[in-house]
Amino acid sequence: MVKQASDSPYPSKQISEPVDAPVAKRGWLNTFASLAVVNYRWYWISGVTAGMTLQMRQIARGWLVYGLSGSPLDLALVMASFGAPMTLLSLVGGAVADRLPKRTLIFATNLGSGVSSLLVGLLVLQGTVDLWHLLVIGFLDGTLMSFNMPSRQGMIPALVGRDLIMNASALSMGAMNASRVVAPALAGVLIPVIRIEGVFFVMAALNVLAALTILMVTVSGTQRGDKTEDWRLGREVLRGVNYVVSDRTLLSVMALAFVAVLLGMGYFVLMPAFVVEALDGGSGVLGLLLSMSGVGAVAGSIALASLGNPRRKGALFLGAALVMSLSVLAFTLTRDLFLASAMMLVVGFATSVFMSTNIAILQLLSSPEMYGRVMSISMMNWGLMPLGVIPVSIAAERIGTPDALALAAALLVGAAVVFTLLNGTVRRLEV
């Protein structure tokens, strides 16, 4: 049974099927079915490269900030500078992505991210970098991301057929997850060799490569029929919000993702402080833990992609949320590096399945002319994450980072259990 966004007053158009889109089949031999589509393959390569820069930026910037001040609160503030524009401007980015060619927006924003990484590297090289520089550049990066991510995520249905959306979403998440295996460890190794500034220079080059490879895709990713003459930004943004609010299923899926990101992802932002306080480690331990999370995430992406097009996506989504919340709690309670690494594998696996299923459900329930706006509203969760981490970081200043993260994780476990028991709409969702 295919469940469209039937509660919405807006009509749902059928997805235009690419002529070379294969049919999704279940099984390990069909795990990489979407990569048979040439345009998707170039899109995926660009995603891997962009993901490398994103993950390297997390560890390099986090280690830089913590080295400058030694404050968990400063870590959260720099992340908030990145998240604030993602929250404030993502709706605008989604509306623009539904109007302009998504491929062009991805190219321009990746190129801009390369320039910002180059600027940070030069500031560090000259010995003039300060916290306010990172706050300003973080805001710039967040602004670029608010246009990049709705375009990148909303482009998938234009590259593959409807039957492959789950597979393509899992592989796209896998592209980012694969970078989580290599990039943190690479950054951790490179920091003492080429220093922080060298890592930022590497990130700049990778951003340029991500921009160039997306140009190999031969479709714009935006429907021509949506380019009406009477187009007003404010009205289109409001249409996107009304579209989501008017559909109970879309709203419910986004609500759980919001709670999960707000309460469950703080460990990622405060990981440098956790490594020092709970495990007495350095940049190498930080890179190891993030890489272990990446290994688990890649495994989760591959496992999900091998399922083809499972019907009970709602139950899969909720199950992944429960496993993710419990494993994050277990991680925050451990003080042993081996156990922490094992928990990171589980966290990565469950988070990958949770986020990939979330994206696929939103795309399958949305009409094509709303892809960018729906994904931009979903992306606001990630923009709000650093803002949500600020209370956790304040608590970390008082009671320690490990205990503060454990408290947030316990709240997430409770929220996931209550949501699963009470929300039958999502639990029974088949799409």
C-alpha positions in Angstrom: 0.0 0.0 0.0 1.3 3.4 -0.9 0.3 6.1 1.5 0.4 9.6 -0.1 0.2 12.8 1.8 -3.5 12.4 1.7 -4.3 14.7 4.6 -2.7 17.6 2.7 -4.9 20.0 0.7 -2.2 20.3 -1.9 -2.2 17.9 -4.9 0.5 15.3 -5.1 2.1 14.8 -8.5 3.6 11.6 -9.6 7.3 11.3 -9.6 8.8 11.5 -13.0 10.6 8.2 -13.5 14.1 8.4 -15.1 14.4 6.2 -18.2 17.4 4.3 -16.9 16.1 3.6 -13.4 16.2 -0.1 -12.5 13.6 -1.7 -10.3 14.5 -2.2 -6.6 14.9 -5.8 -5.5 15.6 -7.2 -2.1 18.9 -8.8 -1.4 22.6 -8.1 -1.0 23.3 -8.4 -4.7 21.0 -5.4 -5.3 22.4 -3.2 -2.5 23.9 -0.8 -5.0 21.1 -0.8 -7.5 20.9 3.0 -7.6 24.5 3.4 -8.6 23.6 1.8 -12.0 22.0 5.2 -12.8 24.8 7.3 -14.3 23.4 10.6 -13.0 23.0 9.3 -9.5 26.5 7.8 -9.6 28.0 11.2 -10.2 25.7 12.7 -7.5 26.9 10.0 -5.1 30.6 10.7 -5.8 30.0 14.4 -5.1 28.2 13.5 -1.9 31.2 11.3 -0.7 33.6 14.2 -1.3 31.3 16.8 0.3 30.8 14.4 3.3 34.6 14.2 3.7 34.8 17.9 4.1 31.9 18.0 6.5 33.3 15.4 8.8 36.8 16.7 8.7 35.5 20.2 9.6 33.7 18.8 12.6 36.9 17.3 14.2 39.2 20.1 13.0 37.0 23.0 14.1 36.1 21.3 17.4 39.7 20.6 18.2 40.7 24.1 17.2 38.0 25.7 19.4 38.7 23.5 22.4 42.4 24.2 22.0 41.7 28.0 22.0 39.5 28.1 25.1 39.1 24.6 26.7 35.4 25.4 27.1 32.5 23.0 26.2 30.3 26.1 26.0 32.5 27.6 23.3 32.2 24.4 21.3 28.4 24.7 21.5 28.5 28.4 20.6 30.6 27.8 17.4 28.2 25.0 16.4 25.3 27.3 17.1 26.8 29.8 14.8 26.6 27.1 12.1 23.2 26.0 13.1 21.4 29.3 13.5 21.3 30.2 9.7 20.4 26.6 9.0 17.3 27.2 11.1 16.6 30.7 10.0 17.3 30.3 6.3 16.6 26.7 5.4 13.0 27.5 4.5 14.3 30.1 2.1 16.8 27.6 0.8 14.1 25.0 0.2 11.9 27.4 -1.7 14.8 28.5 -3.9 15.8 24.9 -4.5 12.3 24.3 -5.8 12.6 27.2 -8.1 16.3 27.2 -9.4 18.3 24.3 -10.7 19.3 22.2 -7.7 22.6 21.2 -9.4 23.6 24.8 -9.8 22.9 25.5 -6.1 24.9 22.5 -5.0 27.9 23.6 -7.1 27.8 27.2 -5.9 27.4 26.4 -2.2 30.2 23.7 -2.2 32.5 26.2 -3.9 31.6 28.8 -1.2 32.4 26.3 1.6 35.8 25.7 0.0 36.5 29.4 0.2 35.5 29.5 3.9 37.8 26.6 4.7 40.6 28.3 3.0 40.0 31.4 5.0 40.1 29.6 8.3 43.4 27.9 7.3 45.0 31.2 6.4 43.9 32.7 9.7 45.4 29.8 11.7 48.6 29.9 9.6 49.0 33.6 10.4 48.4 33.0 14.1 45.5 35.5 14.1 42.5 33.2 14.5 40.2 34.0 17.3 36.8 32.7 18.5 34.9 35.5 16.8 36.4 34.5 13.5 35.1 31.0 13.9 31.7 32.3 14.9 31.4 34.5 11.8 32.7 31.8 9.4 30.5 29.3 11.1 27.5 31.5 10.3 28.6 31.8 6.7 29.0 28.0 6.4 25.6 27.5 7.9 24.1 29.9 5.4 25.6 28.0 2.5 24.4 24.7 4.0 20.8 26.0 4.2 20.8 26.2 0.4 23.0 23.1 -0.2 21.2 20.4 1.8 17.6 21.0 0.6 18.9 21.0 -3.0 21.1 17.8 -2.5 18.4 15.8 -0.6 15.6 17.0 -2.8 17.4 16.1 -6.0 17.3 12.3 -5.4 13.8 11.6 -6.8 14.8 13.3 -10.1 17.7 10.9 -10.4 16.1 7.5 -9.7 12.6 6.0 -9.9 10.1 5.9 -7.0 10.9 2.3 -6.4 14.5 3.1 -5.7 14.1 6.1 -3.4 14.7 4.1 -0.2 17.8 2.5 -1.8 19.1 5.8 -3.1 18.5 7.6 0.2 20.4 4.8 2.1 23.3 5.0 -0.4 23.4 8.8 -0.1 23.4 8.6 3.6 26.1 5.9 3.2 28.2 8.4 1.2 28.3 10.7 4.2 28.8 7.7 6.5 31.7 6.4 4.5 33.3 9.7 4.9 32.8 9.4 8.7 35.0 6.3 8.6 37.9 7.9 6.8 37.7 11.6 7.5 37.8 11.8 11.3 40.7 9.4 11.5 42.4 11.2 8.6 42.0 14.5 10.3 43.2 13.1 13.6 46.3 11.8 12.0 46.9 15.0 9.8 46.6 17.5 12.7 50.0 16.7 14.2 51.6 16.2 10.8 50.3 19.2 8.8 48.7 21.0 11.7 45.2 22.4 11.9 45.7 24.9 9.0 46.8 22.1 6.7 43.6 20.2 7.4 41.5 23.2 6.5 43.5 23.6 3.2 42.7 19.9 2.4 39.0 20.6 3.2 39.0 23.5 0.8 40.4 21.3 -2.1 37.8 18.6 -1.4 35.0 21.2 -1.5 36.1 22.3 -4.9 36.2 18.7 -6.1 32.6 18.1 -4.8 31.5 21.2 -6.7 33.1 20.0 -9.9 31.7 16.5 -9.8 28.1 17.6 -9.3 28.4 19.3 -12.7 28.7 15.9 -14.3 25.0 15.3 -13.5 23.0 16.0 -16.6 19.6 17.0 -15.0 18.9 20.1 -13.0 16.9 18.3 -10.4 14.1 20.9 -10.5 10.9 20.5 -12.4 10.4 23.0 -15.2 6.6 23.1 -14.5 7.2 24.7 -11.2 8.8 27.8 -12.6 5.7 30.0 -12.8 6.0 33.7 -13.6 4.1 34.7 -10.5 6.6 33.5 -8.0 7.1 35.2 -4.6 9.6 34.0 -2.1 7.5 34.7 1.0 4.4 33.0 -0.4 6.3 29.9 -1.5 8.0 29.6 1.9 4.6 29.8 3.6 3.2 27.2 1.2 5.9 24.8 2.2 5.1 25.3 5.9 1.4 24.9 5.3 2.0 21.8 3.3 3.8 20.0 6.1 1.6 21.3 8.9 -1.5 20.1 7.0 -0.3 16.5 6.8 -0.3 14.6 10.1 2.1 11.9 8.9 4.7 14.3 7.6 4.5 16.4 10.7 4.8 13.3 13.0 7.8 11.9 11.2 9.5 15.3 11.4 8.6 15.7 15.1 10.4 12.5 16.2 13.4 13.4 14.1 13.4 16.8 15.8 13.4 15.3 19.3 16.1 12.8 18.3 18.4 15.4 16.9 17.8 17.8 19.8 18.4 15.3 22.6 20.5 12.6 20.9 23.2 14.4 18.9 24.7 16.5 21.6 27.4 13.8 22.1 28.7 14.6 18.6 29.1 18.4 19.3 30.6 17.8 22.7 32.7 14.8 21.7 36.1 16.6 22.2 35.2 17.4 25.8 33.8 13.9 26.4 37.0 12.3 25.1 39.1 14.4 27.5 36.9 14.2 30.6 35.6 10.6 30.3 38.3 8.8 28.5 41.4 10.9 29.1 42.1 10.9 25.4 43.4 13.2 22.7 42.7 14.0 19.0 43.6 10.4 18.1 40.9 8.9 20.4 38.4 11.5 19.1 39.1 10.5 15.5 38.9 6.8 16.5 35.5 7.1 18.1 34.0 9.2 15.2 35.5 6.7 12.8 33.9 3.7 14.6 30.6 5.6 14.4 31.2 5.9 10.7 31.9 2.2 10.3 28.6 1.4 12.0 26.8 4.0 9.9 28.2 2.5 6.7 27.0 -0.9 7.8 23.6 0.5 8.6 23.4 2.2 5.1 24.4 -1.0 3.3 21.9 -3.1 5.4 19.1 -0.7 4.6 19.9 -0.5 0.9 19.9 -4.3 0.7 16.2 -4.3 1.8 15.2 -2.8 -1.5 11.8 -1.1 -1.0 10.4 -2.4 2.4 6.7 -1.7 3.0 6.6 -1.1 6.7 8.8 1.9 6.7 7.1 3.5 9.8 7.9 0.5 12.0 11.5 0.5 10.7 11.8 4.2 11.5 10.5 3.8 15.0 12.6 0.8 15.7 15.8 2.6 14.6 14.9 5.5 16.9 14.6 3.2 19.9 17.9 1.5 19.2 19.7 4.8 18.6 18.5 6.4 21.8 19.4 3.4 23.9 22.9 3.1 22.4 23.6 6.8 22.8 22.7 6.4 26.5 25.0 3.4 26.9 27.8 5.3 25.2 27.6 8.3 27.6 27.7 6.0 30.6 30.9 4.1 29.6 34.4 5.1 30.7 36.3 2.4 28.8 37.6 3.0 25.3 36.8 -0.4 24.0 33.2 -0.3 25.2 32.9 3.3 24.0 34.1 2.2 20.5 31.6 -0.7 20.5 28.8 1.6 21.4 29.8 4.0 18.6 29.3 1.2 16.1 25.8 0.6 17.3 25.0 4.4 17.5 26.3 4.8 13.9 24.3 1.8 12.6 21.0 2.9 14.2 21.4 6.6 13.4 22.1 5.8 9.7 18.9 3.6 9.4 16.9 6.2 11.3 18.0 9.2 9.2 17.8 7.4 5.8 14.3 6.0 6.5 13.3 9.5 7.6 14.5 11.1 4.4 12.9 8.3 2.2 9.5 8.6 4.0 9.4 12.4 3.6 10.3 12.1 -0.1 7.7 9.4 -0.8 4.9 11.3 1.0 5.7 14.7 -0.7 4.7 16.0 -4.1 7.7 16.7 -6.4 7.2 20.5 -6.5 7.6 20.5 -2.7 10.7 18.4 -2.3 13.1 21.3 -1.6 10.8 22.9 1.0 9.9 19.6 2.8 13.6 18.7 3.0 14.4 22.2 4.2 11.9 22.0 7.0 13.4 18.6 7.9 16.9 20.1 7.8 15.9 22.7 10.4 16.2 19.9 12.9 20.0 19.9 12.3 20.1 23.7 12.5 18.4 23.6 15.9 20.7 20.8 17.2 23.6 23.2 18.2 21.0 25.5 19.9 19.6 22.5 21.8 23.1 21.6 22.8 23.7 24.9 24.6 21.6 23.9 27.7 23.5 20.6 27.7 26.8 22.4 27.5 25.8 24.7 30.3 25.0 21.6 32.4 28.4 20.2 31.3 30.2 23.2 32.8 28.5 22.4 36.1 28.3 18.6 36.4 30.7 17.5 33.7 30.2 16.6 30.1 29.6 12.8 30.5 26.8 13.3 33.1 25.2 16.1 31.1 25.1 13.9 27.9 23.8 11.0 29.9 20.9 13.1 31.2 20.0 14.2 27.6 20.2 10.6 26.3 17.9 9.4 29.1 15.3 12.0 28.1 15.6 10.8 24.5 15.0 7.2 25.5 11.8 8.2 27.3 10.6 10.3 24.4 11.2 7.5 21.8 9.3 5.0 23.9 6.3 7.4 24.4 6.2 8.3 20.7 6.3 4.7 19.6 3.5 3.7 22.0 1.2 6.7 21.2 1.7 7.4 17.5 -0.1 4.6 15.7 -0.1 6.7 12.5 3.6 6.4 12.0 3.8 2.9 13.5 1.4 1.5 10.9 2.8 3.6 8.0 3.3 1.7 4.7 4.6 3.7 1.8 
